[in-house]
Every structure is written in structure tokens, then in C-alpha cells.
Amino acid sequence: MKKHEISEIIENIKSGTEEILVEKELTNLLKKKEKLVVKAGFDPSTAHMHLGHLVILNKLKAFQDYGHKIVFLVGNFTGMIGDPTCKETTRKMLSEKEVQRNAAFYNKQVFNILDPKKTIIKYNADWLKSLNLGDLLGLLSTHSVARMLEREDFKKRYKNKQKISIHEFIYPLLQGYDSVHLKSDIEIGGTDQKFNLLVGRELQKKYGQDPQIVITMPLLEGTDGKNKMSKSLNNSINMSDSPEDVFGKVMSISDELMWKYYHLVLCKSKYELTSLKLSNNTGKQIKFLKMRLAHSITEILHGKEKANMEEKKFDLIFKNRKIPNEIKTIEIKTNRIFAKLSWVIKESMICESQSIATRLIKQNAVKINNEKITDPNHEIKINSKILLQVGKRKFLKIKIKN
């Protein structure tokens, strides 16, 4: 490969990344090997991947477009332990059945971005489960407790005399061993994964392999604009969300955060970002640019037709202040005389729990038949029909029956 071709690849790969450890080694690898093994691991702790994961998938896709070997690694063994990164308490261990059920949803979401014909899917239980006690002791002997306590989250918990379970120390070693088993040349992860990724690099040296290049990607804030996107924080835009939810959630992010989504989710270069910002020099273009962002992300996940439909629907509700023409009707059955509103919202699948529904009601986000309801204990008569509105964009016609 010619020098100018390598420098062009490096420049494109660097776009949007936080850090490449070590960039010089990456240049040498590209000169030496035609096809690099590029891996990223995802623990199926939930069934949903979100736009934060998509940022990493985009970087895998960049390598895939250059003809490299892409390994999408499902942590169906490490997922049972749970990654302790950024956790202040020990995570609850998941059962094998829970992890397998979650992992089953990953393939469809991943192939919104990656080419299924050119992507190798691996499951780390295939080799981690077969490690015997001798293998495990050998793996544990490669790192000291002092090294593990260099991790900020472990250091903080140790200082505060909070519990750190032994299996949490093992997690980074198991993740690192994945790199040894796969003989990976490059591993990609979020900045919060840097310690784990470097453990993989160290282990490869100890097992007589060339150390992998580590590429870290910035963390994407969720819809709250403050915290890392996470299902548990209820601020995520999931790749499995409905077109309506994807479009509406993207429209709800702050104007400032919008640029980061353009950069990391849509892979716009810094030059393209500058052009977009200049087009908004009067501030009047902001809604158009956010609509364009919402449309593009919805199109990636659900196709152009659904994206067009959601844009029209959004315009109808927000610009014209009208109720959509087509509203889904559902039936909810109960043996009570009255149904509590928070229970009705939960049963309608608009949110996952009554506590979230109660919070929405208290936040003045709920209307029944166009009337705002602020009492969480509000009751609805059985055998009645209502138009339920939650937030600005969720409408349902509900029949409540015995």
C-alpha cells in the first residue's frame, strides 16, 4: 500500500476518535498486513443497543469499507458477570438464559450498520466456558490486585470501603483474553473501556502475540444532555425503538448536543460540521438542521419511507398543533370498576413501569381527551374510550373493558 493511501486511511479512521494507542503502530500494521482483524465486544446486558453503540459500529464499518476483517463479539459469557466499568456497586449477575435472550436481538440491530456478508459474529462463551482451573489461574497470575486498583472506579470503591467482588477483578482479564483468542490487531471501544482494552494489549504480549492497537471513541450523551447514554438512566435512543420514538427523541436533544450527534452518529467530518454551523449563523436554521438529523438517524434504523412518514407526522403535531389522523387503538382489560391512570399508561406499553408513568403525570406530560391530568391517582371508568396523550408526540386511543 502506498504511503499516501495509508495516510488517507489513518486520517479517515482518526475522525471522531478520542485516542489511538499507538498511532505509529497502526501505520506500521497497515504497511505490513493487508487484512487486519478488527474487533469490538458488546455485552448483552439488555436486549437493546443504542446510538452510543452505533458510534462504535460506525468505526467498525469504516474499517470494513477498507476491506479489513470485522469481528462483532457478543459477550455472552462476560455478560453474565457484568462489566464493572463506571459502576459504584457490584452488578447483579445475569443468568445464561437472560444473556442468550438479549443476544438474540443483537444481530438485526447490528446489520443496520455492518454488512452481514462481511461480518464475523463470535460469542466469547465458546472459549471462556472451556477454560479449566489451570488456565484461569494462569490468566489471573498475569495481573496484580494493585494493577486492578489503578482503575478509577475500583480505586474509588476501595477508598470508600465499598464492596468489590473478586469476579469483578476477573472481568477485564476475561475481556482481554478475548483479544488473545481472536488474535486481534485492533480493538475499538468507548473511552470508559480504556482500562479493559489495554489489559487485552498487555495480555497479548504475555501470550507471545503482537499487542493490539486500541481505539477509543467518545461517549455519547443521552437525551438528558448530561449523562452517558444508558437504558438504565432512561435517556437512551435505542436502535430497536419505533420510528416515532427515534425521530421524537432525536428532536428532543439540546441544540448544542445536536452537533455531536452529527459528528459521531452521522460521521460528519469537522469540515462538514463547520459548514453546517455556518449555515445556522442567524440561528433560524436550527429546527431544520435538527429535523434533518432526526430524519437521517430514523432512515438508518428504519428506512427512508418510515423517516419521511415521521417527519410529516412531527410537522403536523408541532407546526400545526394538530392531532395525527391515524392513531393506534388498543384494548386494556381489568376486573376493577375503575382503572388507575398510571396503571393504564403502563399497560398501554408507553412506559415500562407505573413509577415512570406517575412521574410523567406529575411532570404535566399526560392528557386525557385533550385535558391535562396532574393527579397520579386519577381513575378512569371501565367500559370507556379515551384519547391518551403522553408528552407531545405519543397518542393512543384506549378502550378499557372488563
C-alpha positions as CSV (number, residue, x, y, z in Angstrom):
1,M,0.0,0.0,0.0
2,K,1.3,3.4,-0.9
3,K,2.3,6.0,1.7
4,H,-0.4,8.5,0.7
5,E,-3.1,5.8,0.8
6,I,-2.1,4.8,4.3
7,S,-2.1,8.5,5.5
8,E,-5.6,8.9,4.0
9,I,-6.9,5.8,5.8
10,I,-5.3,7.0,9.1
11,E,-6.9,10.4,8.6
12,N,-10.4,8.9,8.0
13,I,-10.0,6.4,10.9
14,K,-9.0,9.2,13.3
15,S,-12.1,11.3,12.5
16,G,-14.4,11.2,15.6
17,T,-11.9,9.1,17.7
18,E,-10.8,10.1,21.1
19,E,-7.4,8.3,21.1
20,I,-5.4,5.8,19.1
21,L,-2.9,3.8,21.1
22,V,-0.5,3.7,19.4
23,E,-0.9,5.6,16.1
24,K,2.6,4.8,14.9
25,E,1.9,1.1,15.4
26,L,-1.3,1.4,13.4
27,T,0.7,2.9,10.5
28,N,3.2,0.0,10.6
29,L,0.4,-2.6,10.7
30,L,-1.3,-1.1,7.7
31,K,2.1,-1.3,5.8
32,K,2.7,-4.9,7.0
33,K,-0.8,-6.6,6.8
34,E,-3.4,-6.4,4.0
35,K,-6.2,-7.6,6.2
36,L,-6.4,-6.6,9.9
37,V,-8.5,-8.3,12.5
38,V,-10.6,-5.5,14.0
39,K,-12.9,-6.4,16.9
40,A,-15.4,-4.7,19.2
41,G,-17.2,-6.5,22.1
42,F,-20.7,-5.9,23.3
43,D,-22.1,-7.5,26.4
44,P,-25.9,-8.3,26.0
45,S,-26.8,-7.0,29.5
46,T,-30.1,-5.7,27.9
47,A,-31.8,-6.6,24.6
48,H,-31.3,-3.1,23.3
49,M,-28.4,-1.5,21.5
50,H,-28.5,2.3,21.4
51,L,-26.9,5.2,19.5
52,G,-23.9,5.1,21.8
53,H,-23.2,1.6,20.5
54,L,-23.8,2.8,16.9
55,V,-20.8,5.2,17.3
56,I,-18.5,2.1,17.7
57,L,-20.3,0.3,14.9
58,N,-19.6,3.2,12.6
59,K,-15.9,2.9,13.2
60,L,-16.0,-0.9,12.6
61,K,-17.8,0.0,9.3
62,A,-15.0,2.4,8.3
63,F,-12.5,-0.5,8.7
64,Q,-14.9,-2.9,6.9
65,D,-15.1,-0.4,3.9
66,Y,-11.3,-0.6,3.7
67,G,-11.5,-4.4,3.4
68,H,-10.5,-5.5,6.9
69,K,-11.8,-8.5,8.8
70,I,-14.5,-7.3,11.2
71,V,-15.3,-9.4,14.3
72,F,-18.5,-8.4,16.2
73,L,-18.0,-10.1,19.5
74,V,-21.1,-10.9,21.7
75,G,-20.0,-11.2,25.3
76,N,-22.5,-13.9,26.2
77,F,-20.1,-15.2,28.9
78,T,-18.8,-11.8,30.2
79,G,-22.3,-10.5,30.1
80,M,-23.3,-12.9,32.9
81,I,-20.7,-11.2,35.1
82,G,-21.4,-7.7,34.1
83,D,-18.8,-5.0,33.2
84,P,-17.9,-3.1,36.5
85,T,-16.8,-0.1,34.5
86,C,-18.2,3.2,36.0
87,K,-20.3,1.2,38.5
88,E,-20.3,2.2,42.1
89,T,-21.7,-1.1,43.3
90,T,-21.4,-4.7,42.3
91,R,-23.7,-5.5,39.3
92,K,-26.3,-8.2,39.6
93,M,-25.1,-11.3,37.7
94,L,-27.4,-12.3,34.8
95,S,-28.4,-15.9,34.1
96,E,-27.2,-17.7,31.0
97,K,-30.8,-17.7,29.7
98,E,-31.2,-13.9,30.2
99,V,-28.0,-13.2,28.3
100,Q,-28.9,-15.6,25.4
101,R,-32.3,-14.0,25.1
102,N,-30.8,-10.5,24.9
103,A,-28.0,-11.6,22.5
104,A,-30.7,-12.9,20.1
105,F,-31.8,-9.3,19.4
106,Y,-28.4,-8.0,18.6
107,N,-27.9,-9.4,15.1
108,K,-30.7,-7.5,13.5
109,Q,-29.7,-4.2,15.1
110,V,-26.0,-4.6,14.2
111,F,-26.8,-5.2,10.5
112,N,-28.4,-1.7,10.2
113,I,-24.7,-0.6,10.0
114,L,-22.4,-3.5,9.2
115,D,-22.5,-5.7,6.1
116,P,-23.8,-9.1,7.2
117,K,-21.8,-10.9,4.4
118,K,-18.5,-9.4,5.6
119,T,-19.0,-9.5,9.4
120,I,-17.9,-12.4,11.6
121,I,-20.0,-12.8,14.7
122,K,-18.3,-14.6,17.6
123,Y,-19.6,-15.5,21.1
124,N,-17.0,-15.5,23.9
125,A,-18.7,-18.3,25.9
126,D,-17.3,-20.6,23.1
127,W,-13.8,-20.3,24.6
128,L,-14.2,-18.8,28.0
129,K,-16.5,-21.6,29.2
130,S,-13.9,-24.2,28.3
131,L,-11.1,-22.6,30.4
132,N,-10.0,-25.1,33.1
133,L,-8.9,-24.1,36.6
134,G,-5.2,-24.2,35.5
135,D,-5.9,-21.9,32.5
136,L,-7.8,-19.5,34.8
137,L,-5.1,-19.4,37.4
138,G,-2.5,-18.7,34.7
139,L,-4.7,-15.8,33.4
140,L,-5.1,-14.4,37.0
141,S,-1.4,-14.6,37.6
142,T,-0.7,-12.0,34.8
143,H,-2.1,-9.1,36.8
144,S,-1.8,-7.9,40.4
145,V,-4.5,-6.5,42.7
146,A,-2.5,-3.2,42.8
147,R,-2.9,-3.0,39.0
148,M,-6.6,-3.6,39.2
149,L,-6.9,-0.9,41.9
150,E,-5.5,1.6,39.4
151,R,-8.9,1.6,37.8
152,E,-10.7,4.8,38.9
153,D,-14.0,3.0,39.7
154,F,-12.3,0.3,41.8
155,K,-10.0,2.8,43.4
156,K,-13.0,4.9,44.5
157,R,-14.9,2.0,45.8
158,Y,-11.9,0.7,47.7
159,K,-11.2,4.1,49.3
160,N,-14.9,4.4,50.3
161,K,-14.8,0.8,51.7
162,Q,-17.5,-0.3,49.3
163,K,-17.7,-3.9,48.3
164,I,-15.6,-5.1,45.3
165,S,-16.3,-8.8,44.4
166,I,-13.4,-11.0,43.2
167,H,-15.3,-11.8,40.0
168,E,-15.2,-8.1,39.1
169,F,-11.4,-8.2,39.0
170,I,-11.6,-11.1,36.7
171,Y,-13.9,-9.3,34.2
172,P,-11.1,-7.2,32.5
173,L,-8.9,-10.3,32.2
174,L,-11.6,-12.3,30.5
175,Q,-12.3,-9.4,28.1
176,G,-8.6,-9.2,27.5
177,Y,-8.4,-12.9,26.9
178,D,-10.9,-12.5,24.0
179,S,-8.2,-10.5,22.2
180,V,-5.7,-13.3,22.8
181,H,-8.1,-15.9,21.5
182,L,-9.1,-13.9,18.4
183,K,-5.5,-12.6,17.8
184,S,-7.0,-9.2,17.2
185,D,-4.9,-6.4,15.6
186,I,-7.3,-3.6,16.7
187,E,-9.9,-3.3,19.4
188,I,-12.5,-0.5,19.4
189,G,-14.4,0.7,22.5
190,G,-15.7,3.7,24.4
191,T,-13.4,5.9,26.5
192,D,-14.8,4.2,29.6
193,Q,-13.4,0.9,28.3
194,K,-9.8,2.1,28.0
195,F,-8.5,0.1,31.0
196,N,-10.1,-3.1,29.7
197,L,-8.8,-2.6,26.2
198,L,-5.3,-2.0,27.5
199,V,-5.5,-5.2,29.5
200,G,-6.1,-7.0,26.3
201,R,-3.0,-5.4,24.8
202,E,-0.9,-6.4,27.9
203,L,-2.2,-10.0,27.8
204,Q,-1.3,-10.4,24.1
205,K,2.3,-9.5,24.9
206,K,2.3,-12.1,27.8
207,Y,0.9,-14.7,25.5
208,G,3.6,-14.0,22.8
209,Q,1.4,-12.0,20.4
210,D,1.8,-8.6,18.9
211,P,-0.2,-6.1,21.0
212,Q,-3.4,-4.8,19.6
213,I,-4.0,-1.2,18.7
214,V,-6.5,0.4,21.0
215,I,-9.0,2.9,19.6
216,T,-11.3,4.7,22.0
217,M,-14.4,6.6,20.9
218,P,-16.1,9.5,22.8
219,L,-19.1,8.6,24.9
220,L,-22.4,9.9,23.5
221,E,-24.7,11.7,25.9
222,G,-28.3,10.7,26.1
223,T,-31.5,12.7,25.7
224,D,-30.9,14.3,29.1
225,G,-27.8,16.0,27.6
226,K,-25.7,15.2,30.7
227,N,-25.1,11.5,31.3
228,K,-23.7,8.8,29.1
229,M,-26.5,7.2,27.0
230,S,-27.8,4.3,29.1
231,K,-31.0,2.3,29.2
232,S,-30.9,2.3,33.0
233,L,-30.9,6.1,33.1
234,N,-33.9,6.2,30.7
235,N,-32.0,8.6,28.4
236,S,-31.3,6.2,25.5
237,I,-32.3,6.3,21.9
238,N,-32.4,2.6,21.2
239,M,-31.7,1.1,17.8
240,S,-34.8,-1.1,18.3
241,D,-37.1,1.9,19.2
242,S,-40.0,2.6,16.9
243,P,-39.5,5.1,14.1
244,E,-41.8,7.5,16.0
245,D,-39.7,7.2,19.2
246,V,-36.4,7.5,17.3
247,F,-37.5,10.7,15.5
248,G,-39.1,12.3,18.6
249,K,-36.2,11.5,20.9
250,V,-33.7,13.0,18.5
251,M,-35.8,16.1,18.2
252,S,-35.8,16.4,22.0
253,I,-32.0,16.7,22.4
254,S,-30.4,20.1,23.0
255,D,-29.3,22.3,20.2
256,E,-25.7,22.1,21.4
257,L,-25.7,18.3,21.6
258,M,-27.1,18.1,18.1
259,W,-23.6,18.8,16.6
260,K,-22.1,15.8,18.5
261,Y,-24.8,13.6,17.1
262,Y,-24.0,14.9,13.6
263,H,-20.3,14.1,14.2
264,L,-20.4,10.7,15.9
265,V,-23.7,9.2,14.7
266,L,-23.8,10.5,11.1
267,C,-20.0,10.6,10.8
268,K,-19.8,14.2,9.6
269,S,-16.3,15.5,9.4
270,K,-15.1,18.6,11.3
271,Y,-15.1,20.4,8.0
272,E,-18.7,19.4,7.3
273,L,-19.7,20.4,10.8
274,T,-18.2,23.8,10.4
275,S,-20.2,24.2,7.1
276,L,-23.4,23.2,8.9
277,K,-22.8,25.6,11.8
278,L,-22.1,28.4,9.3
279,S,-25.4,27.7,7.6
280,N,-27.0,28.4,11.0
281,N,-25.3,31.8,11.6
282,T,-28.6,33.5,12.3
283,G,-29.9,30.7,14.5
284,K,-33.0,30.3,12.3
285,Q,-31.9,27.1,10.7
286,I,-31.6,25.1,14.0
287,K,-35.0,23.4,13.7
288,F,-34.4,22.5,10.1
289,L,-31.0,21.0,11.0
290,K,-32.4,19.0,13.9
291,M,-35.2,17.7,11.6
292,R,-32.6,16.7,9.1
293,L,-30.6,14.9,11.9
294,A,-33.8,13.1,13.1
295,H,-34.7,12.1,9.6
296,S,-31.2,10.7,8.8
297,I,-31.0,8.7,12.0
298,T,-34.5,7.3,11.6
299,E,-33.6,6.4,8.0
300,I,-30.5,4.5,9.1
301,L,-32.6,2.4,11.5
302,H,-35.9,2.1,9.7
303,G,-35.6,3.2,6.1
304,K,-36.4,6.3,4.1
305,E,-40.2,5.7,3.9
306,K,-40.6,5.5,7.7
307,A,-38.4,8.5,8.2
308,N,-40.5,10.6,5.7
309,M,-43.6,9.5,7.5
310,E,-42.3,10.5,10.9
311,E,-41.2,13.9,9.6
312,K,-44.7,14.6,8.2
313,K,-46.3,13.4,11.4
314,F,-43.9,15.5,13.6
315,D,-44.6,18.6,11.4
316,L,-48.4,18.0,11.8
317,I,-48.3,17.8,15.6
318,F,-45.8,20.6,16.3
319,K,-46.1,23.0,13.5
320,N,-49.8,22.9,13.0
321,R,-50.7,21.8,16.6
322,K,-53.0,19.1,15.3
323,I,-53.7,15.6,16.5
324,P,-52.5,12.9,14.0
325,N,-55.1,11.5,11.6
326,E,-54.1,7.9,12.3
327,I,-53.9,6.9,16.0
328,K,-53.5,3.3,17.1
329,T,-56.4,1.8,19.1
330,I,-55.7,-0.7,21.9
331,E,-57.9,-2.6,24.4
332,I,-57.0,-3.0,28.1
333,K,-58.9,-5.4,30.3
334,T,-59.3,-5.2,34.0
335,N,-61.7,-6.7,36.6
336,R,-61.9,-3.5,38.6
337,I,-64.6,-0.8,38.5
338,F,-62.1,2.0,38.0
339,A,-58.6,1.8,36.4
340,K,-55.8,4.0,37.8
341,L,-54.3,6.3,35.2
342,S,-50.7,5.3,35.9
343,W,-51.6,1.6,35.5
344,V,-53.4,2.4,32.2
345,I,-50.3,4.2,30.9
346,K,-48.1,1.2,31.9
347,E,-50.4,-1.3,30.4
348,S,-50.5,0.6,27.1
349,M,-46.7,-0.1,26.9
350,I,-45.9,3.7,26.6
351,C,-43.5,3.2,29.5
352,E,-42.1,0.3,31.4
353,S,-43.4,0.8,34.9
354,Q,-46.1,2.6,37.0
355,S,-43.5,4.6,38.8
356,I,-42.3,6.1,35.4
357,A,-46.0,6.7,34.5
358,T,-46.5,8.5,37.8
359,R,-43.5,10.7,37.2
360,L,-44.8,11.7,33.7
361,I,-48.2,12.6,35.2
362,K,-46.6,14.8,37.9
363,Q,-44.5,16.5,35.2
364,N,-47.7,17.6,33.4
365,A,-46.9,15.4,30.4
366,V,-50.3,13.5,30.3
367,K,-53.6,14.4,28.7
368,I,-56.9,12.5,28.5
369,N,-59.3,13.7,25.8
370,N,-57.1,16.9,25.5
371,E,-57.4,17.7,29.2
372,K,-54.2,17.8,31.2
373,I,-54.2,15.4,34.2
374,T,-51.8,16.1,37.1
375,D,-53.1,13.7,39.7
376,P,-51.3,10.3,39.7
377,N,-54.3,8.7,41.4
378,H,-56.8,9.8,38.7
379,E,-59.2,7.0,37.9
380,I,-60.9,6.1,34.6
381,K,-64.2,4.3,34.4
382,I,-64.4,0.9,32.9
383,N,-66.1,0.4,29.5
384,S,-65.0,3.9,28.5
385,K,-63.0,5.1,25.5
386,I,-60.3,7.7,25.9
387,L,-57.7,9.5,23.8
388,L,-54.5,9.3,25.8
389,Q,-51.6,11.7,25.0
390,V,-48.2,11.3,26.8
391,G,-45.7,14.0,26.0
392,K,-46.1,16.0,22.8
393,R,-45.9,13.0,20.3
394,K,-47.4,9.9,21.8
395,F,-51.1,9.4,21.1
396,L,-53.3,6.3,21.8
397,K,-57.0,5.5,21.6
398,I,-57.7,3.2,24.5
399,K,-60.8,1.1,25.3
400,I,-60.9,-0.1,28.9
401,K,-63.0,-3.3,29.3
402,N,-63.9,-5.8,31.9
